[in-house]
Amino acid sequence: MPPANDTQEAWPRLPLDAWSDTHTTLHLWTQIVGKVRLAQCEPVNHSWHVTLYLTARGLTTGLIPYGTRGFQIDFDFVDHALLVQASDGSEASIALRPQPISAFYRALMAELSRLGLPVRIHAKPNEVESPVRFDRDDAPRAYDPVYAQRFWRVLLQSDRVFKRFRSRFAGKCSPVHFFWGAPDLALTRFSGRRAPEHPGGIPNLPDAVTREAYSHEVSSCGFWAGGGPVPYAAYYSYAYPEPPGFAAAQVQPDAASYSTALREFILAYDVVRESPQPDDTLLAFLQSTYEAAANPGAWNRAALERVT
C-alpha cells in the first residue's frame, strides 16, 4: 500500500507491473470517451480533434459541440468519477470503479441520452491486438484508484515540462495532448515540409489516418506508461522520416537509448523521477533528440525556433 503522503509526491513511482490491469482499463475507457469527441467534432489536421487534455483533476475532452448546445466529459482522478457537463446546466456523474468495459460503455451512453445528447461511436477499440467491441467486453476489469491518480500526476508533470519545451518553437507545433490510441501524452514539432507517404500498418487503425498524421516531417516526443518492448513507463522521441544518423546520435542524458524495435529514443521515467532536477533532465532529453532529428534533417532552425 502506498504511504499516506503519496499524493504529495510530484513525480510518483509508476511501475507498470503494479497497475497494468488498471492501465488497460483506463486505455479502453479513454478510447470510449475520445470516440465521443471524434463523433461530434469537425476534423482537424493530424487527428488533433480527437485528443484529451490535462486538467487540475484529471483529463477532459474540452468542449464538444452538439447542435446549439455543448458538453464536455471529464475524468476526475481525485474523486474518481466520470463527469458529463452540458451547456444548459445539466450534468451526470459515473463512478470510476472496477467493472466490465461494457458496463462503463452502457452507463456513459445512457447518461448522454438522458441529457439529450445521444451519440453513436465506432464501438471497436483501435490500436490494440484482438480488439473486443466495447458493448461486448463483459470480462471483469480492474480499477486501482491509487495508481490511476499516480498516472494522472505523472501526466500533469510531463504536460508542464512539455509546454516549456513547446514554448521554444515558433513553427507549426501541436498542442500537448493525450492520444487515446497508444495511449500517450504527445507533442509534435513540424519542419514545414511534406513527408514521404507513411507505410501505415498500425493494428486496427486505418492507414489513411496514419498517413494524414504523418503528411509532413515531424519530430515528436511524449510519455507512455509502457508495454511490449518497453515494459516500464518512459519518455520517447522519434522523427518521421528518420534522417540519416538519427539512431546513432548522442543524446542526453546518457541513460537514454535508441530502440530498434520502436525506432525511437527511449528514456525511462524513473531516470527523470530520480534525477536531482527532473525538469532539466527531461528537457535535455527533449532538446537533444529534437536536434538529432532537425540537424541531419536540415530543418531551418533559425526560422523555426523562438529566441528567448
KOLTORKE-897012 format. One line per field, with one value per atom (N, C-alpha, C): residue in one letter; y, x, z. Coordinates in steps of 0.001 Angstrom, whole numbers, plus 500000, padded with zeros to 6 digits. Atoms other than C-alpha are relative to their C-alpha. Last residue first. Layout:
N
code: A;...
y: Y;...
x: X;...
z: Z;...
This chain:
308
code: T;T;T;V;V;V;R;R;R;E;E;E;L;L;L;A;A;A;A;A;A;R;R;R;N;N;N;W;W;W;A;A;A;G;G;G;P;P;P;N;N;N;A;A;A;A;A;A;A;A;A;E;E;E;Y;Y;Y;T;T;T;S;S;S;Q;Q;Q;L;L;L;F;F;F;A;A;A;L;L;L;L;L;L;T;T;T;D;D;D;D;D;D;P;P;P;Q;Q;Q;P;P;P;S;S;S;E;E;E;R;R;R;V;V;V;V;V;V;D;D;D;Y;Y;Y;A;A;A;L;L;L;I;I;I;F;F;F;E;E;E;R;R;R;L;L;L;A;A;A;T;T;T;S;S;S;Y;Y;Y;S;S;S;A;A;A;A;A;A;D;D;D;P;P;P;Q;Q;Q;V;V;V;Q;Q;Q;A;A;A;A;A;A;A;A;A;F;F;F;G;G;G;P;P;P;P;P;P;E;E;E;P;P;P;Y;Y;Y;A;A;A;Y;Y;Y;S;S;S;Y;Y;Y;Y;Y;Y;A;A;A;A;A;A;Y;Y;Y;P;P;P;V;V;V;P;P;P;G;G;G;G;G;G;G;G;G;A;A;A;W;W;W;F;F;F;G;G;G;C;C;C;S;S;S;S;S;S;V;V;V;E;E;E;H;H;H;S;S;S;Y;Y;Y;A;A;A;E;E;E;R;R;R;T;T;T;V;V;V;A;A;A;D;D;D;P;P;P;L;L;L;N;N;N;P;P;P;I;I;I;G;G;G;G;G;G;P;P;P;H;H;H;E;E;E;P;P;P;A;A;A;R;R;R;R;R;R;G;G;G;S;S;S;F;F;F;R;R;R;T;T;T;L;L;L;A;A;A;L;L;L;D;D;D;P;P;P;A;A;A;G;G;G;W;W;W;F;F;F;F;F;F;H;H;H;V;V;V;P;P;P;S;S;S;C;C;C;K;K;K;G;G;G;A;A;A;F;F;F;R;R;R;S;S;S;R;R;R;F;F;F;R;R;R;K;K;K;F;F;F;V;V;V;R;R;R;D;D;D;S;S;S;Q;Q;Q;L;L;L;L;L;L;V;V;V;R;R;R;W;W;W;F;F;F;R;R;R;Q;Q;Q;A;A;A;Y;Y;Y;V;V;V;P;P;P;D;D;D;Y;Y;Y;A;A;A;R;R;R;P;P;P;A;A;A;D;D;D;D;D;D;R;R;R;D;D;D;F;F;F;R;R;R;V;V;V;P;P;P;S;S;S;E;E;E;V;V;V;E;E;E;N;N;N;P;P;P;K;K;K;A;A;A;H;H;H;I;I;I;R;R;R;V;V;V;P;P;P;L;L;L;G;G;G;L;L;L;R;R;R;S;S;S;L;L;L;E;E;E;A;A;A;M;M;M;L;L;L;A;A;A;R;R;R;Y;Y;Y;F;F;F;A;A;A;S;S;S;I;I;I;P;P;P;Q;Q;Q;P;P;P;R;R;R;L;L;L;A;A;A;I;I;I;S;S;S;A;A;A;E;E;E;S;S;S;G;G;G;D;D;D;S;S;S;A;A;A;Q;Q;Q;V;V;V;L;L;L;L;L;L;A;A;A;H;H;H;D;D;D;V;V;V;F;F;F;D;D;D;F;F;F;D;D;D;I;I;I;Q;Q;Q;F;F;F;G;G;G;R;R;R;T;T;T;G;G;G;Y;Y;Y;P;P;P;I;I;I;L;L;L;G;G;G;T;T;T;T;T;T;L;L;L;G;G;G;R;R;R;A;A;A;T;T;T;L;L;L;Y;Y;Y;L;L;L;T;T;T;V;V;V;H;H;H;W;W;W;S;S;S;H;H;H;N;N;N;V;V;V;P;P;P;E;E;E;C;C;C;Q;Q;Q;A;A;A;L;L;L;R;R;R;V;V;V;K;K;K;G;G;G;V;V;V;I;I;I;Q;Q;Q;T;T;T;W;W;W;L;L;L;H;H;H;L;L;L;T;T;T;T;T;T;H;H;H;T;T;T;D;D;D;S;S;S;W;W;W;A;A;A;D;D;D;L;L;L;P;P;P;L;L;L;R;R;R;P;P;P;W;W;W;A;A;A;E;E;E;Q;Q;Q;T;T;T;D;D;D;N;N;N;A;A;A;P;P;P;P;P;P;M;M;M
y: 499639;533517;500812;499459;533201;500464;498717;531006;500439;499963;528231;501406;500779;527672;500165;499481;530347;499349;498555;529751;500588;499744;526015;501484;498587;525663;500475;499093;521878;501432;498676;520144;500861;499820;516615;501352;500758;515981;500095;499667;518907;499168;498751;518626;500272;500052;514962;501225;501181;514712;499799;499611;518291;498824;499119;517114;500403;500895;514258;500795;500708;516717;499049;499126;519122;499216;499470;516546;500831;501092;514638;500537;500364;517823;498870;499001;518996;499690;500248;515739;500995;501281;516044;499716;499800;519738;498716;499148;519141;500125;500717;516177;500847;498939;518110;499353;498850;515789;501160;498959;512925;501103;500090;510024;501045;499936;510810;500068;498627;511533;500152;499181;508252;501462;500003;506524;500802;498998;507614;500064;500523;505536;501131;499633;507418;499531;500313;505960;500450;499919;507157;499810;498747;505943;499951;498953;503269;501370;498906;501084;501115;500565;497767;501092;500419;499471;499409;501301;501287;499655;500156;504141;498578;500900;504861;499895;500126;507421;499087;501152;506731;499814;501212;509083;498774;500382;512034;498695;499881;513376;499535;499173;512383;499996;499927;511127;500964;498689;510309;499881;500006;506755;501309;501056;506259;500002;499702;509617;498963;499826;509036;500225;500807;509612;500308;499561;511272;499088;500044;509361;500396;501186;510491;500059;500563;510905;501074;499118;511543;499227;500600;509942;501056;498960;510834;499317;500421;508772;501226;498919;509163;499515;499420;506012;501233;498646;503977;500694;499032;500360;501369;500367;497203;500899;499071;498750;499787;499981;496003;500960;500651;495395;500060;501195;497925;499409;501191;501280;498840;500795;504174;498682;501241;506399;499168;500883;509989;498829;500259;512069;499132;500525;513336;499754;500180;514043;499370;500479;515476;499944;499718;515748;499562;500407;515954;500408;499061;516393;499507;499401;514005;500940;499825;511968;500531;499565;512252;500310;498588;512077;500549;499233;508830;501485;499907;507352;500875;499168;508148;500202;498608;506818;500946;499412;503609;501462;499845;502864;500683;498564;501885;500179;499479;498360;501531;500902;497484;500734;500002;500164;499155;501293;499105;499983;500483;502530;498720;501345;502876;499490;500945;506672;498613;500681;508603;498954;501124;510665;499265;501231;513862;498928;501240;517382;498814;500681;520231;498747;499220;522664;499358;499249;521226;500946;500220;520200;500858;498851;519807;499630;500179;517234;501335;498665;516890;499824;499754;513737;501481;498538;512237;500435;499251;508572;501497;498553;505820;500705;500755;504188;499413;501206;505139;499169;501195;507527;498722;500869;510417;498685;501423;512860;499244;500654;516390;498497;501167;518960;499303;499827;521166;498836;500481;520540;500531;500905;522689;499583;500762;524684;498953;500622;526873;499292;499019;529243;499441;500239;526639;500978;499653;527323;499968;498547;527415;500460;499504;523719;501496;500355;522773;500538;499176;524636;499747;498657;523013;500990;499971;519584;501400;499900;520326;500036;498721;521094;500178;498945;518202;501352;500097;515800;501099;499492;516954;500007;498584;516522;500618;499244;513212;501497;500064;511863;500774;499072;513108;499979;498625;511432;500991;499834;508117;501428;499844;508452;500265;498636;509030;500252;499114;505857;501452;499950;504112;500822;499453;504983;500133;498536;504492;500628;499661;500872;501519;498560;499940;500268;499404;496358;501519;499101;494874;500684;499096;491883;500836;500536;490488;500977;500232;491704;499445;500309;493246;499887;501451;493040;499571;500478;496703;498500;499488;497868;499412;498843;495658;500405;500445;493278;501244;499123;494067;499351;500778;491262;500829;501330;493471;499307;501092;497116;498690;500144;500253;498973;499792;500997;499753;499303;499658;500101;500906;498672;500765;500681;500557;499013;501274;503150;499212;500083;505819;498661;501333;506850;500025;500047;509873;498545;501333;510734;500071;499928;514164;498622;499526;514751;500160;498561;514516;500587;499353;511087;501512;499986;510006;500692;499045;511029;500090;498655;509232;501066;499756;506017;501417;499775;506136;500301;498707;506603;500290;498923;503771;501367;499848;501412;501148;499519;501967;500250;498596;501592;500610;499280;498348;501497;499869;497017;500775;498899;497718;500237;500343;495424;501247;500375;496986;499589;501239;498002;499594;501150;501588;498755;500790;505058;498905;500377;506308;499216;501462;507895;499648;500499;511500;498478;501393;513416;499598;500727;517039;498582;501397;519537;499269;500216;523218;498575;499564;524096;499763;498537;523991;500522;499396;520313;501502;498697;518641;500640;499434;514940;501300;498928;513788;500431;499458;510483;500995;499951;509876;500477;501232;509008;499894;500641;511854;498744;499644;512934;499335;501000;511134;500397;499403;513116;498919;500999;512039;500752;499917;514794;498734;501188;514800;500048;500558;518055;498807;500775;519468;499579;500547;521944;499200;500251;523122;499552;498697;524749;499861;499029;521420;501367;500862;519322;500902;499404;520791;498954;500763;519207;500628;499779;521499;499239;498626;520020;500084;499879;516257;501453;499477;516304;499915;499828;514511;500485;501189;514534;500313;501199;516847;498745;500007;520084;498774;499031;519327;499910;500036;517580;501090;499001;517319;499893;499542;514658;500917;500197;514115;500497;501166;513564;499894;499804;516909;498856;499204;516843;500220;500545;513990;500760;500923;515125;499442;500703;518056;499144;499066;518856;499215;500470;517033;501147;499880;518630;499548;498850;517346;499976;498713;515146;501172;500062;511559;501363;500249;512143;500054;498738;513631;499866;499081;510557;501343;500249;508452;500822;499327;510037;499818;498569;508952;500774;499773;505345;501496;500184;505340;500273;498761;506852;499876;498931;503964;501295;500224;501426;501050;499908;502769;499876;498582;503303;500205;499466;499612;501463;500510;498539;500521;499257;500798;499552;498703;499269;500844;500261;495798;501296;500238;497020;499738;499460;498510;499752;499817;497020;500449;501303;495593;500110;500519;499082;498686;501265;500557;499309;500499;504143;498705;501281;505737;499511;501250;509317;498777;501004;512501;498615;499438;515347;498967;500221;513398;500444;498779;514924;499875;499007;512203;501306;500276;509594;501063;498735;511160;499853;499059;508176;501308;499221;505738;501038;498779;503431;500763;498804;500000;501252
x: 500450;514316;501070;498884;514691;499480;500278;511937;501188;499838;512935;499861;501003;511552;500065;501347;513334;498970;499993;516853;498609;500148;516145;499958;499612;515502;499841;501087;515398;500542;499888;518239;498761;501158;517180;499949;499773;520698;498825;498714;520204;500273;500007;516481;501319;500861;516245;500189;499579;519178;499153;498840;518361;500516;500482;514915;501157;500588;516568;499359;498945;518856;499431;499227;516065;501013;500856;513597;500815;500388;516234;499197;498784;517710;499714;499784;514206;501253;500958;513595;500185;499677;516778;499065;498829;516194;500378;500345;512655;501175;500779;513714;499667;500734;516499;499174;500078;518025;499211;499009;517088;499891;498945;515117;501100;500556;511886;501095;500460;513690;499557;498789;515609;499648;499308;512447;501304;500585;510560;500754;500851;512926;499497;499421;514275;499049;500754;513595;500793;499215;514752;499082;500084;512646;500936;499393;512584;499813;500965;510199;500474;501344;512055;498975;500151;515412;498620;500652;515042;499840;500844;517552;499454;499489;518908;499000;500900;518605;500636;500887;520671;499017;499335;523411;499100;498807;521050;500589;499933;521101;498691;501037;521577;500173;499724;524464;499001;499730;523047;500273;498677;523363;500340;499919;519658;501328;500842;519400;500207;499233;522397;499176;498782;520458;500714;498867;517074;501215;498802;514012;501201;499168;511002;501268;500494;509425;500050;500113;511400;499365;499720;511203;499863;499835;511238;500365;499524;510122;500192;500118;509583;500594;498864;509115;499595;500366;506993;501212;499903;508145;499607;500926;507806;500099;499590;509375;499062;498537;509302;500534;499272;505596;501496;500617;504196;500851;499210;504908;499180;499926;503149;500725;500764;503971;500177;499909;505225;499051;501150;505845;500337;499581;508047;498766;501084;507619;500536;499239;509960;498994;500231;507924;501172;498872;508059;499770;498887;504623;501090;499928;501820;501179;498594;502467;500165;499282;499004;501456;500307;497392;500762;499343;499208;499695;498560;498253;500679;499824;494568;501491;500253;494544;500193;498763;496197;499807;499958;493069;501283;500059;493921;500086;501355;493301;499948;501136;496982;498690;500276;499332;498748;499783;500291;499806;501169;500776;500323;500430;503581;498759;499756;503783;499505;501192;503847;500376;500401;507019;498825;499263;506966;499607;500736;505929;500915;499885;507994;499133;500679;507091;500038;498995;509644;499353;500012;506879;501073;499509;507032;500073;499365;504908;500387;499725;503897;500786;499116;502378;500114;500020;500823;501047;498814;500329;499712;500213;497750;501276;498844;498510;499816;499715;495124;501091;500508;493952;500251;500582;496117;499605;500006;496655;499287;501304;497594;500152;499673;500367;498675;500176;499222;500673;501264;500840;499793;499793;503579;498644;501213;503924;500298;500633;506996;498717;500867;507917;499300;500147;509380;499011;498748;510783;499882;499895;507319;501257;500788;506852;500195;499283;509681;499273;498774;508046;500786;500420;504745;501166;500191;506385;499600;498672;507577;499894;499383;504052;501350;500687;502449;500664;499510;505017;499402;498628;504242;500560;500037;500494;501394;500399;500926;500034;498848;502832;499699;499016;500024;501289;500390;497416;501052;499850;499256;499670;498567;499514;500252;499631;495760;501486;500638;495018;500379;499159;497595;499376;498692;495832;500859;500035;492343;501345;499305;493057;500065;499792;490497;500583;499483;490400;499953;498867;488193;500380;499717;485834;501247;499049;485131;500188;500646;481951;500948;498863;483542;499501;499948;480537;501132;501288;479462;499965;500263;483065;498715;500902;483728;499683;501370;486624;499124;500969;490014;498635;501208;492487;498938;500080;495600;498716;499793;495079;499891;498592;495489;500237;498938;491770;501369;498776;488877;501013;498851;485650;501248;499843;482481;501157;499473;482526;500447;498575;480503;500329;499617;476866;501480;498881;475995;500250;499637;472809;501085;498763;472982;500373;500374;469509;501190;499769;470855;499600;500858;469291;500132;501370;470917;499062;500043;474357;498592;500005;473691;499985;501311;472699;499929;500968;475757;498610;499742;478031;498977;500328;476457;500216;501456;476463;499616;500513;480159;498497;499605;481138;499423;500813;479147;500320;501371;480623;499114;500006;484144;498590;499734;483453;499972;501214;483640;500368;499842;486175;498671;499848;485363;500244;498905;485138;500327;498880;481725;501038;499879;479536;501227;498779;478352;499956;500087;475800;501348;498758;475108;499729;500224;472515;501328;499965;473426;499746;501281;472366;499917;500067;475983;498677;500549;476274;499830;500596;478525;499569;500515;479415;499298;500988;481605;499620;500084;483462;498848;501301;484270;500190;500196;487252;498581;501192;487119;499595;499965;490694;498827;499220;491050;500282;499577;488207;500724;499571;487850;500514;498764;485965;500215;499891;483386;501357;498667;482342;499946;499781;479127;501461;498663;477828;500114;499509;474461;501458;499751;473422;500463;500978;473832;500333;501159;476081;498846;501242;479582;498891;500448;482210;498705;501366;484020;499719;500266;487199;498576;500176;487573;500077;501252;488980;499973;499959;491577;498646;499956;492260;500185;500502;491731;500091;499546;493572;499523;500682;493038;500569;499846;495098;499169;499088;493778;500034;500396;492100;501098;499161;492545;499352;500468;490110;500645;501368;490246;499520;499962;494039;498608;500913;493634;500068;499231;496688;499187;498812;494753;500665;498872;491372;501242;498613;488131;501009;499522;484910;501459;499164;483890;500407;500701;480930;500808;501276;481978;499363;499769;485627;498698;499503;484604;500214;501139;482526;500414;500811;485438;498707;499400;487659;499204;500247;485287;500574;501449;485264;499700;500400;489014;498506;499685;489642;499692;500932;487743;500298;501272;489734;498962;499793;493128;498661;499995;491906;500197;501348;491023;499928;500809;494359;498571;499597;496166;499198;500682;494170;500347;501423;495344;499194;500239;498940;498532;501315;498970;499613;500865;501868;498597;500483;503643;499073;501093;503794;499450;499550;505861;498841;501047;504627;500457;499643;506527;498828;500206;505423;500517;499655;506943;499877;500198;505328;500228;498777;504913;499788;499210;502123;501282;500611;499598;500773;499686;501917;499455;499643;501627;500326;501118;499684;500297;500056;502312;498906;499187;501475;499878;500848;500000;500888
z: 498654;474351;500716;499240;470558;501365;499365;469169;500830;498548;466825;500538;499274;463355;501509;500227;461328;500904;499732;462653;499846;498580;462803;500328;499936;459100;501443;499655;459327;500048;500618;457516;500228;500862;458548;499324;501240;459859;499028;500625;462264;498748;500763;462991;499279;501180;464033;499115;500749;466438;498747;500791;467484;499167;501064;468606;499091;501004;470490;498867;500716;472277;498950;500879;473192;499174;501057;474545;499008;500903;476506;498825;500732;477982;499015;501045;478900;499177;501064;480779;498854;500628;482799;498835;500843;483486;499264;501137;484756;499037;501007;486911;498777;500703;488710;498887;499090;491338;499407;500239;488984;501050;498998;490445;499817;498643;488567;501060;499757;485315;501444;500095;485371;500267;498706;486664;499961;499092;483549;501321;498935;481434;500896;498712;478434;501090;498793;474996;501218;498779;471582;501201;499266;468688;501200;500833;466030;500646;500117;468103;499078;500162;467777;499745;501395;467153;499749;500115;470466;498522;501181;470769;499953;501033;474233;498856;501147;477023;498955;499800;480166;498858;500473;478950;500110;499240;479395;499463;498547;476768;500627;499392;473147;501510;498570;471050;500628;499404;467632;501501;499378;466314;500699;498994;465588;500749;498833;463825;501100;498772;461538;501253;499854;458335;501311;500814;458919;500183;499172;460197;499153;500225;458195;500853;501253;460609;498930;501156;463767;498856;501307;467190;498917;501009;470890;498684;501316;473861;499110;500966;477588;498685;500701;479595;499202;500411;481979;499403;498906;482042;499457;498924;479953;501226;498939;476827;501186;499882;474176;501047;501080;474843;500206;500542;477294;498901;500278;478862;499480;498770;480588;499808;500177;477605;501263;498836;477626;499792;499144;474541;501197;498707;471761;500859;499030;468069;501279;498853;465449;501135;498587;462307;500862;499163;458521;501456;500003;456956;500951;501333;455978;499856;500348;459114;498577;498800;460696;499685;499801;457246;501199;501064;456535;500097;499757;459896;498957;498804;459441;500272;500395;455862;501173;500504;457104;499607;501457;459122;499549;500267;462702;498492;499811;463953;499974;499797;464262;500253;498561;462862;500246;499364;459319;501500;499257;457769;500743;500406;455198;500710;498914;455658;499585;499488;452399;501038;500842;452090;500630;499726;454156;498986;500191;453144;500290;501287;454563;499958;501024;457349;498627;500757;459801;499006;501446;462212;499330;500744;466010;498515;501308;467811;499394;500518;471475;498713;501126;472967;499660;500000;476073;498995;499621;475292;500013;499902;474835;500454;499504;472280;501413;500774;470780;500633;499341;473497;499204;501022;472373;500645;499665;475222;498887;499899;474215;500177;499179;474337;500267;498545;471485;500730;499444;468116;501407;498871;466655;500539;499714;463449;501062;501151;463746;500382;500662;466568;498778;501431;468951;499387;500667;472418;498472;500077;474006;499261;501129;473205;499800;501228;475566;498770;499999;478438;498724;500400;477474;500044;501450;477576;499522;500608;481116;498477;499624;482389;499315;500746;480493;500264;501381;481944;499144;500021;485480;498579;499630;484955;499965;501188;483107;500281;500899;486107;498717;499472;488352;499186;500312;486138;500496;501445;486362;499589;500258;490142;498511;499630;490328;499792;500972;488377;500289;501186;490548;498881;499654;493786;498751;499960;492338;500328;498761;491315;500074;499879;488668;501372;498769;487460;499930;500213;484754;501300;498880;484849;499713;499027;481357;501151;498706;479634;501063;499136;476540;501438;499809;474227;500923;499495;474203;500237;498648;473935;500577;499981;470920;501439;499723;471518;500052;499320;469970;500157;499706;469179;500715;500607;469320;500451;499053;470210;499239;499629;468085;501110;500984;467957;500616;499589;470018;498863;500006;468217;500407;498713;469161;500049;500493;466384;501224;500284;468153;499354;500472;468290;499650;500942;470406;499625;500488;472299;498927;500768;473956;499446;501329;475402;499079;500072;478946;498648;498992;479384;499954;500511;476116;500967;501108;477354;499422;499424;480634;498910;499384;478842;500572;501072;476576;500555;500629;479582;498906;499060;481565;499358;499931;478574;500927;501288;477913;500064;500114;481575;498726;499012;481822;499963;500512;478557;500972;500961;479800;499477;501393;482730;499111;500715;486196;498584;500765;488854;499372;499101;489832;499162;500556;488324;501009;499133;489451;499209;499993;486783;500835;499388;487115;500038;499564;485073;500574;499783;484251;500458;499638;483110;500115;498558;483224;500433;499438;479659;501503;499960;478477;500534;501204;479363;500184;499719;481937;498690;501245;481892;500363;499942;484764;498592;501348;485095;499993;500667;488732;498574;500749;490865;499437;499432;493413;499251;498584;492664;500711;499292;489327;501446;498742;487756;500793;499024;484123;501223;499224;482352;500820;499155;479566;500689;499847;477935;500935;498775;476561;500055;499893;474006;501280;498644;472790;499943;499380;469500;501447;500472;467732;500557;500207;469951;499568;500507;470057;499849;501162;472351;499493;500452;474803;498707;500397;476269;499467;501444;476170;499558;500537;479681;498483;501450;481778;499512;500835;485511;498535;499332;488468;499143;498606;487666;500757;499155;483979;501409;498546;481300;500664;499453;477746;501521;498671;475582;500544;498821;471847;501289;499247;468987;501377;499510;467140;500891;498773;466800;500581;498971;464320;501315;499161;462287;501173;500493;460838;501071;499958;462381;499584;500121;461635;500028;501375;462918;499934;500355;466320;498538;499994;467260;499463;500714;466534;499820;501428;467482;499203;500573;470834;498496;499934;471596;499419;501191;470336;500010;501142;472975;498724;499842;475737;498808;500091;474547;500058;501398;473915;499821;500715;477343;498513;499600;478922;499239;500685;476883;500387;501445;477952;499262;500351;481507;498500;499812;481801;499574;501113;480317;500082;501200;482794;498779;499938;485642;498778;500237;484608;500029;501425;484239;499704;500337;487760;498535;498833;489708;499627;499543;486632;501203;500815;485122;500536;500603;487935;499270;500884;488437;499316;500614;491321;499152;499261;491967;499242;501004;490478;500658;501336;492439;498908;500755;495685;498556;499979;497767;499177;500889;496874;499972;501400;498389;499071;500621;501860;498509;499909;503226;499299;498759;502007;499949;500009;499092;501308;500000;500000;500000
